[in-house]
Amino acid sequence: MFQKGQRANTLHGLLLIALFSLTAFYLSEVPFVKSLSLSPLIVGIILGVIYANTLRRKMPEEWVPGIKFCTKQILRTGIVLYGFRLTLSDVVAVGLPAIVVDAIIVCGTLLLGVGLGRILKMDRETALMTATGSSICGAAAVLGAESVVKCQGHKTAIAVSTVVIFGTIAMFLYPIMYRAGLLDALGDMGVAIYTGSTLHEVAHVAAAGNAMDPSDTLGIAATATITKMIRVMMLAPVLVVMAIILAKIRAQAKAAKEAAQGAPAVKEKTKITIPYFAINFLLVIVLNTWLQGLVGAESVKDIPLNGTIEYIDTFLLTMAMTALGTDTSIDKFKAAGAKPFLLAFLLFIWLLVGGYCLALTIPSWLS
């Protein structure tokens, strides 16, 4: 990719995505866009999709390696650096109820998503990517899973689109339900756990939490965010398990294909590609926890240089999202049809209803 003779073209592709990403950062600060809580990542993929359907054909094909570099290496680096936003003390702060609810939501949404995908006769990759985005942390989870599932770029973009749509709906719906008294049975802690364990993006949780508890006098905003961060921590073990399961499925599919072709059965050892970036993500969380104790910081934002690292990380993830968007044409969306959005809607109903029931019962059982 960066071999002699290809470096200039690769750098051209990188610079193109970097310019789009800078534009995404600028647009995300526009008051109207900011009021919708659209992060630079989401703005970036929107810009990428617009480019893919307008000027993409005029881009030299020699620049493609630079774009691919953004969707692979830069993406993985961004996921690892995402760990600097978390510490293990976040887990202790909210206690066992939030951890249990998060675990059930993550596992339940993934299993339900895969099962519903089969019922809807969707391809496994799109169903898995959509379920991952709904279950853990939205776009960041979809990006992380992309490196394990190894699906086509447009499928990743479709999964992100479902997260944006239903996550944004939930971001406005939860405060409305709270003000209407529909969440009174949960109590302040239950509302926080419900919000943090079921909303898609970190930005969605922060926006909904602040709308319900602007000054955080009830502890809803802070606890909801911490509950959400615990879900984010679950990304690493989920990706490792996902890699192991997918490796076995691919090995079985290969063996079945060879048997159908009449080839002699050869027993091969299943090759499992461990997503080391996910393990590094966990190691960074441990490092960040140690740094927090070392400097005596009250929160991750008070740890020296963490603000800068978070900004760089957001930019890298924006580059990855933008690069994925540039490979997503309207024709590919049409080919996918309405099924991914129907699946995301069904998962949204599960999060809305199932999450409420869990937030209502689990804390009382564990108290």
Steps between C-alpha positions, in 0.01 A plus 500: 500500500782738591749326274725704276305625202165480681563737789389815319168350388434352845570837660261665254223268617586568866501876446164486323342321798679732745353806325151352515555422868607856576184618327298258711652645819408850387144407401442313827547831685231677297217579750231308309716190457615524862139517619443160337800357689656382175865420572778560245494124432141514378554822304808339346317196369223725360763703311659175379169369368431831323844482337448135403186592309632813330873536434630153595534386137736788427741396776811319368487130588863527609378688808289205622781344712509818709126471564535130586776593745247722682246217528756254638808630683367843596172345612673252731723772644190708572329213681808444719528870588129497589608320816643826639142615556438220752629372833421196709384734776201578278378146564532535876317834496166361385511156659370157408148587375628708207756233409238223498250703297772597251612139463144376436434781252822435306461120484123511446519757220773310317319167520165655412654688208656187353178301551277767346747535214445134415122538520518803270735302270771764523864429430686413821751784477245782476289352780804458726629852433157653565459303823849598619430869448172480690641289783821676603601851398358590163737605225818419696378142556411461132846621405662258743293208374584586139859390558381164634205430270696624196191601310462741210521869580143579400367247751686683776354830380148354501545375857623845608200661329259291707683606818472867405129480422374306800757639742391854413132408542574351843705804601189719467249235612654421841480857640140523375411177680679626812313831507169322434556288810525172307834418667402589858487135606872464429622767742801722425754215503276281286449777245878547478564128453216475246640791299863389510429136423266548205589814303731440205774765501692656790389837362136386508531401867669827594236706319203309646651499850560873493149563369349308793742628765674819372690579822551132592348566841321163479806316373319383188735657243825378659377150587349453152832592339696264727252219429552564130878489541473156661322386182788645300745293706313187393602565139837326540380164640209499253739544206729222624207256540362612164835431332513146645142416396537644149825309447324171579201588279728583207695177549177296500375681189828428322485132595138473382588663169790263442279201586237617252766522230610144574836603641653264759431607857809656652483586864662836551562687818263793531694822453377768735598859436510666839409872480805621690384858470208405728743357757710816473180697557458324837867552587462872435205509742719335766779750426256789523375371836859489629568853371185630669617364835855622440403864441198494733257611226130506582400398148662390175476853364728620781781259407780696324487483118178295499308786343753517216498123454119498486504772234756309290303180547176661387677629191639154417158338541349776286753420227402132517128580482551744212705243308223243542249754377696561179441134406125517557283582201124531494487190280652295782240636743226400255651154464490454878132594504289580803591191703796652692280790610217263594748299708630817666140605575422166665818526707401856593166369635689234698730763650207727578277236665747235610742758638220657705405164652862423586561843656182455702575153636878438510597779748228389746610136474864589571435754774 
